[in-house]
């Protein structure tokens, strides 16, 4: 099932990785970095453009204003909106490598022209790109509210059922090992 409406994907890779003990975006997964894996996943799902929010050289940085800088995923989304070349934005966390292109296409196809997310997690999500979205995120951040779920609620986002196992968030070495085990099992199953 392929989505036919153009979209931009954004990978949020600016976290501190403090529970992992090392930069999650640079973890090795099947011979590549986790960041590269997620970029390939976004293109496999049909993205025409893939952006990366990461406060390092060569990537999109949070806006410099104090209330908009280093304020988590919403700050990354806000800074990336001006770089979008389409009117829909698929937002992915770098640390959800078990997602599949099929699941992302399901989310995108359900989205139509509204915000959409999987029931068990606010990320990934699809957001309609507009000046009003940027204003809404900026107001939320100025109010000290950094929650993506809260933004989705304010947008009246559609919740879509998903496979909870694909939404495994790899924040710790134990979760990372669990992820690698699942991927190895998938690979073995596909080869059988």
Secondary structure, DSSP 8 states (H G I E B T S, - for coil): ----S--EEEEE-----TTTTS-GGG-EETTEEHHHHHHHHHHHTT-SEEEEE-SSTTSB---SSGGGSS--HHHHHHHHHTT-SSSEEEEEETT-TT--HHHHHHHHHHHTTS-EEETTEEEEEEEE--HHHHHHHHHHHHTT---HHHHHHHTT-EEE---GGGG----SHHHHHHHHHHHHHHHHHHH-
